[in-house]
């Protein structure tokens, strides 16, 4: 990604985070990015293409945080790191940056292109779940179901933590262990 593309995406993200998607115009974006409006169209065909690129960019950033440390160790150690990374996700949020929840509310978030991009970005998680099933450590369930049963509680806890509800490490560990037990044989 070029510096100019990055500059445009950061400006778009800031506008959407502060004012909402409906306030994003190419004129406002050009002014915020400090470029000519025509420059935007060199990189993005229209607002939808820009939104798709921003969504994928933010998903890649989130995936790097969620997957940090999950490359090595036992399957349980890797799953523990991912689960705890999710439970810690976005605790210190910048108001100029979109939250993961906001990203998922952008127009087109549920279209086939976005779903496919998310699968590619989170492929290491899918592979981790497939490995668990193949080695008979996990219950023989579809990876989508395993992901929902195992990870959605961590996402919910992270959301509540961002709302100011406190959980100590012992409580988070207990919640993780319940999730782990729910998918393991």
Number of C-alpha atoms within 10 A of each C-alpha: 7 8 8 14 19 14 15 24 22 19 22 27 25 21 22 21 18 13 12 14 17 8 12 17 14 17 14 15 24 18 13 16 21 12 15 13 16 11 13 22 14 10 16 16 10 12 15 13 14 19 21 20 17 22 27 18 15 19 19 17 12 19 19 13 16 21 19 13 16 20 13 8 11 10 15 13 14 18 22 18 18 22 27 19 20 24 25 20 22 17 14 8 11 11 10 16 18 23 18 15 9 14 20 15 13 17 13 16 17 12 9 10 12 17 13 12 16 17 13 13 18 18 13 15 21 18 12 17 26 18 14 21 20 12 9 12 15 19 15 16 13 12 17 11 12 23 15 12 15 22 20 16 18 24 19 13 20 22 20 15 17 16 10 10 10 11 14 7 10 9 11 17 15 11 15 21 13 13 19 19 11 14 20 16 12
